[in-house]
Amino acid sequence: MEPVHTAVAGPGALHDVRRHVGADDFRSLMSSFPTGVAVVTSTGWDGSPRGVTCTSLSSVALAPPTLLVCLKTRGSTLDAIRTREWFAVNLLHARARGTAEVFSSPVADRFAHVSWRPTGTAGLPWLHEDAFAVAECAVTALYAAGDHTVVLGEVAGVELRPDDPLLYGMRQFSAWPDAAAGRSGPDQNSNP
């Protein structure tokens, strides 16, 4: 798959108006956009599990079902994904803040702090006690983007249980307010 390049029409050349904001300003901008929290996992060449907390996750296409994650280019999780050509996206439930923190910090063996087991299709690390959903993805493309790499993956398997998602925004973890009450709509509790 080749990257798509687009041009933006406007007054003057782009290089005349392009400037970069500082890292702190960019972090402040992105922290004001709340998102769900996932741990992206894979296995290294030696079969050992690798994983990292990721809030840069998006659906890309329905046919075929494709996800996008952005990971640090120099990270061990991305190295494992490049080697294995598979990754799992573990969507964390609201009670998994500790797991999100472990996988976002420089802990030597992150998997020693969580319970996990292999997924059904590709045998990828599934944080089954902390994730309400997991998607197994086969890598279809990798694109360099500054100090990160965009990874596209075709979804080959999904496990899903109803639960409240863990959220991150304004530099803090949170849960959806009254999320449990929202699930008791007509599809869940109505009589025919």
C-alpha atoms as one frame of an Amber mdcrd trajectory, in Angstrom:
protein
   0.000   0.000   0.000   1.458   3.352  -1.032   1.006   6.466   1.115  -1.345
   9.084  -0.260   0.036  12.588  -0.652  -2.305  15.559  -0.898  -1.760  19.213
  -1.554  -3.505  22.011   0.261  -4.577  24.962  -1.868  -4.083  28.347  -0.298
  -2.352  31.679  -0.569   1.395  31.307  -0.925   3.569  28.235  -0.671   3.117
  25.930   2.315   6.731  26.261   3.395   6.211  30.006   3.797   3.514  29.594
   6.471   4.405  26.278   8.092   5.742  26.441  11.613   5.924  23.926  14.392
   4.474  24.458  17.838   6.418  23.354  20.883   5.956  19.904  22.401   4.233
  21.311  25.512   1.677  23.237  23.432   1.001  20.163  21.305   0.555  17.971
  24.414  -1.856  20.549  25.862  -3.864  20.542  22.643  -4.118  16.750  22.481
  -4.817  16.345  26.210  -7.979  18.391  25.731  -9.305  15.674  23.376 -10.540
  12.747  25.513 -10.095   9.269  24.123 -10.373   5.625  25.061  -7.311   3.791
  26.370  -5.826   0.688  24.767  -2.755  -1.447  25.283  -1.214  -2.589  21.997
   0.563  -5.940  22.317   2.590  -8.373  20.240   5.363 -10.915  20.751   9.049
 -10.507  20.001  11.265 -12.773  17.923  11.879 -14.861  21.065   8.146 -15.222
  21.816   8.233 -12.828  24.783   5.265 -10.460  25.117   5.601  -6.741  24.412
   3.060  -4.003  24.989   2.484  -0.287  25.390  -0.405   1.990  26.361  -1.818
   3.729  23.308  -4.452   6.433  22.923  -3.662   6.951  19.216  -6.163   4.430
  17.866  -8.704   4.798  15.106 -10.891   2.744  12.833  -9.889   3.186   9.194
 -12.181   1.041   7.058 -15.078  -1.372   7.373 -14.249  -3.435   4.280 -11.834
  -4.891   5.081 -12.080  -4.031   8.797  -8.916  -2.032   9.494  -7.496  -0.286
  12.575  -4.724   2.282  12.880  -2.379   2.731  15.850   0.562   5.117  16.258
   3.585   3.918  18.227   7.032   5.281  19.072   9.387   4.285  16.276  12.146
   3.257  18.680   9.916   1.198  20.983  10.203  -2.531  21.665   6.488  -3.054
  20.955   6.853  -1.699  17.431   9.964  -3.875  16.954   7.872  -6.916  17.921
   5.076  -5.888  15.553   7.548  -5.502  12.684   8.949  -8.970  13.425   5.647
 -10.787  14.024   3.541  -8.767  11.544   0.617  -9.071  13.982  -0.606  -7.013
  16.923  -3.508  -6.978  19.375  -5.456  -3.952  20.551  -6.679  -4.435  24.133
  -9.438  -1.891  24.961  -9.191  -1.275  28.711 -12.219  -1.145  31.008 -12.691
   1.660  33.546 -11.110  -0.337  36.408  -7.813  -0.889  34.518  -6.106   2.411
  35.276  -3.223   0.577  36.975  -2.626  -1.491  33.840  -2.645   1.632  31.665
  -0.051   3.180  33.976   2.167   0.066  33.992   2.192  -0.097  30.184   2.961
   3.628  29.865   5.914   3.605  32.258   9.472   2.235  31.978   8.756  -1.013
  33.868  11.249  -3.798  33.051   8.679  -6.618  32.711   5.236  -5.114  32.255
   3.568  -8.497  31.814   4.699  -9.603  35.304   2.185  -7.071  36.695  -0.905
  -8.227  34.773  -2.798 -11.361  33.946  -2.762 -12.303  30.269  -3.262 -15.208
  27.915  -2.877 -15.799  24.163  -5.646 -14.704  21.799  -7.537 -17.373  19.867
  -6.466 -16.633  16.295  -2.847 -15.440  16.382  -1.783 -16.188  19.976  -1.130
 -12.538  20.829  -1.016 -11.195  24.411  -4.602 -10.571  25.582  -5.035  -8.691
  28.870  -8.218 -10.660  29.539  -8.840  -9.311  33.073  -8.268  -5.648  32.165
  -9.629  -5.412  28.618 -13.312  -5.532  27.777 -12.376  -6.108  24.135  -9.418
  -7.304  22.111  -8.867  -7.130  18.356  -6.253  -9.263  16.600  -4.754  -7.432
  13.636  -2.505  -8.504  10.747  -0.185  -5.677   9.704  -1.003  -4.297   6.262
   1.184  -1.167   6.230   3.642   0.904   8.271   4.326   4.604   7.686   6.932
   6.818   9.332   5.468   9.991  10.866   8.063  12.003  12.770   9.158  10.106
  15.883   6.219   7.679  15.560   5.132   5.002  13.111   1.567   4.613  11.877
   0.606   0.931  11.837  -2.403  -0.277   9.857  -3.834  -3.681  10.665  -6.634
  -5.764   9.208  -8.798  -7.129  12.023  -8.801 -10.935  11.962 -10.482 -11.674
  15.300 -12.430  -9.889  18.059 -13.463 -10.766  21.622 -15.929  -8.365  23.235
 -17.669  -8.157  26.621 -19.931  -5.275  27.679 -18.145  -2.967  30.127 -17.363
   0.690  30.762 -14.291   1.977  28.875 -11.310   3.660  30.519 -10.943   7.220
  29.209  -8.008   9.622  29.146  -8.226  13.386  28.738  -7.058  16.564  30.457
  -4.047  14.463  31.584  -6.126  12.189  33.791  -7.929   8.855  33.617 -11.688
   8.733  33.965 -14.785   6.688  33.232 -17.934   7.576  31.343 -20.358   9.209
  33.809 -23.298   6.926  34.569 -22.064   4.479  31.918 -23.781   1.489  33.515
 -27.124   3.309  33.471 -26.672   4.002  29.762 -26.478   0.280  28.960 -29.928
  -0.433  30.379 -31.753   0.786  27.277 -34.511  -1.062  25.428 -32.146  -3.547
  23.765 -30.851  -4.781  27.134 -33.878  -4.985  29.418 -37.052  -4.781  27.360
 -39.669  -7.502  27.254 -41.012  -8.549  23.834
